Amino acid sequence: MIGKNEHFHGSDVEKVEAVYGVKKEDIINFSGNVNPLGISPMLREALAAHVDAIASYPDREYGSLRKAIAAYGKTEYENVIVGNGSTELISLFIRAVNPGKALVVAPTYSEYEREITLNGGVCHYYALQEAQEFELDVERFLKQLQAGPDLLILCNPNNPTSSLISRQDMETILTACRQRDIFVLVDETYMEFVENYEDITAIPLTAYYKNLVVLRGTSKFFAVPGLRLGYAVTGNQTLSKSIHRQQNPWSLHALAAAAGEAMFQDQEYIHATHRLISEERQRMYRLFSKDSRFHPYLPKANFMLLRICADGLSSEKLFTRAIQQKMMIRDCSDFLFLSKEYIRFCFLSPEKNDRLANCLLV
Ligand SMILES: Cc1ncc(COP(=O)(O)O)c(C=O)c1O
């Protein structure tokens, strides 16, 4: 049985409906970290136009889709691997690398640990420091690499802290890892929401670092969690082949393969998303910074982590208050290294963000 002390993930709207009696269609989801603009108009058209694609098997090589992704990500076609959401690619990558000992920078997305332990490995953590606003201190971090992991996982920008590792720091980390034979998985699920992200993404580094895989999804930025389209970029052809060998044929369905590429070309949608998120990110940060009951951490992605500083308030209380007004935020108390003092919410339309601010800042 699900109870009110349950932790709800961003996709758990059915559970929230069952526990709180708010119809799932009425829930404003500030927990899912999905682009509020909804799906790209070009994708909508392409999906309708390609519906007959499901009458055939998809191209086993997903050639056309991989070319579209390569153009979008400014990389080579051969370096792109596609999968059934980034979730499938996390799993395939971990199976291919088969780490005995992995190091994960946390608090972060919990799926990495699940996959590592399912695969028989052990997961160690490096804790981001609250005193440093959850920003990675690279020098201090590199000392941890002496402990000899064979895999390092970094989420950049990180979920739930919305903190970011610069290109320069990433190169320092990759160089240190290459010297020690450590593979690095960089999960860039939220990268395209970052200001000037093309100067920060690690995709160009895949040309120089063969110990690197960059993971991207489309669920969040392109608002298509139901399409299950993810991709990875690596310059390591041995690793690519190993992932291909393990992957089920046609694991990405024909409609996603045929229509998915349309969204990567929808420049108007992409720019509108950047504008909206950039404005709302600054506005919401400023708004919550002014209230002494909250400490917001400077957000770099499309969501913000906040510490609750007021006595008598907790993440559970705020979750309950918000859901009673049909808004779902993330109670972060189940994240490793966080507690009931932390909440996270993503940025939606200005009107919805105002509604959330009015609820939390009363
Ligand atoms: C950091 C991170 N990586 C990966 C995923 C999974 O995304 P996908 O829908 O592409 O499998 C999520 C989903 O919440 C996430 O937050």
The ligand as a MOL file (V3000), in Angstrom:
LIG
                    3D

  0  0  0     0  0            999 V3000
M  V30 BEGIN CTAB
M  V30 COUNTS 16 16 0 0 0
M  V30 BEGIN ATOM
M  V30 1 C 19.7380 12.6540 -14.6350 0
M  V30 2 C 18.7750 11.7720 -15.3670 0
M  V30 3 N 19.2460 10.8890 -16.2580 0
M  V30 4 C 18.4290 10.0700 -16.9470 0
M  V30 5 C 17.0540 10.1010 -16.7430 0
M  V30 6 C 16.1820 9.1470 -17.5190 0
M  V30 7 O 15.7280 9.7450 -18.6740 0
M  V30 8 P 15.0960 8.9720 -19.9220 0
M  V30 9 O 13.6580 9.3020 -19.9370 0
M  V30 10 O 15.8360 9.5180 -21.1150 0
M  V30 11 O 15.3410 7.4970 -19.7630 0
M  V30 12 C 16.5080 11.0040 -15.8070 0
M  V30 13 C 15.0760 11.0340 -15.5340 0
M  V30 14 O 14.5650 11.6460 -14.6510 0
M  V30 15 C 17.3980 11.8690 -15.1080 0
M  V30 16 O 16.9500 12.7760 -14.2260 0
M  V30 END ATOM
M  V30 BEGIN BOND
M  V30 1 1 1 2
M  V30 2 1 2 3
M  V30 3 2 2 15
M  V30 4 2 3 4
M  V30 5 1 4 5
M  V30 6 1 5 6
M  V30 7 2 5 12
M  V30 8 1 6 7
M  V30 9 1 7 8
M  V30 10 2 8 9
M  V30 11 1 8 10
M  V30 12 1 8 11
M  V30 13 1 12 13
M  V30 14 1 12 15
M  V30 15 2 13 14
M  V30 16 1 15 16
M  V30 END BOND
M  V30 END CTAB
M  END
